[in-house]
């Protein structure tokens, strides 16, 4: 009854409300290229997933790669039980080595199917929610120090109390950025300086020393795990790893090495909800704080984030993301929306979303 009958992909452009999103080493995107996946079963149930890489120059992923990967992977999944998620992931990993971002929207779509089949929200299948809602952060796109500082009041008025400052450029300028924004912090706020791998080791050490008197988290200063670990050993700032942690082995290594105080779990970086939830549960057992998010996306990615974040112990949920508030296009009804800097997952079956057919348009991949 739940055997996969058809896999369809749609290409969606997601322009940014603020015009562009800028981060380390001069990287910038103004329109995100997102892929929505529909997985249909023989009984007519359709589940939806989404993958939106942060351009081709962030992680080893790119938008056309999602769709090319679906063409390669899809035929291996026709006829499989969409609700048998561990076996489905086993077949995906056996059929296509690596490329977790390609597998992610399929896995998410199958969680949507599993929830709809059971008549339960995905959050129930993940163990149930904590409380009424959960906390969000706001990313501050890289700009001149004063301009970035000015954004804090605007975002705080929207309810945000956690601010992820995009640095990873010129160290002297980054020190000014951190100091400028830090002056705007109020009691209860948290400031994260996220370099997104942009500094060399000596530059990162200069920056952490240059802001040693400021209450700020340092996130992924350098490209490699070893470089980040070297910086970690030279600072007292709380430390977050993101791009270096993409599977259970590196997660456990970082815990063993005491290389981080918190970790960023991006759903598509791990390959979907199934493996991201496993990473979340490992962190919960080990007492590692987490940010739950993804590389980017619209309503469907935001819905998946919400279910995973809302089922994470608030003591360990450092923060999460509401990507659909950054973009100008709605791609689904029923998606969670930010309320005063917080968000909650849907109580409807599955992800709780219904894609807007007029926005999806014609399919670009169709496998059956």
Secondary structure, DSSP 8 states (H G I E B T S, - for coil): --BEEEEEEEEEEEEBTTS-EE-GGG-EESEEEEEEEEEEETTS-EEEEEE--S-TTSSS--HHHHHHHHHHHHTTTTTSBTT-HHHHHHHHHHHS-S-HHHHHHHHHHHHHHHHHHHTSBHHHHTT---SS-EEB-EEE-S--HHHHHHHHHHHHHTT--EEEEE--S-HHHHHHHHHHHHTT--TT-EEEEE-TT-S-HHHHHHHHHHTTTS--EEE--SSSHHHHHHHHTT--S-EEE-TT--SHHHHHHHHHHT--SEEEEEHHHHTSHHHHHHHHHHHHHHT-EEEEE-SS-SHHHHHHHHHHHHTS-TTTEEEE--GGGTBS---EET----BTTEE----SSBT--EE-HHHH-S-SEEE-
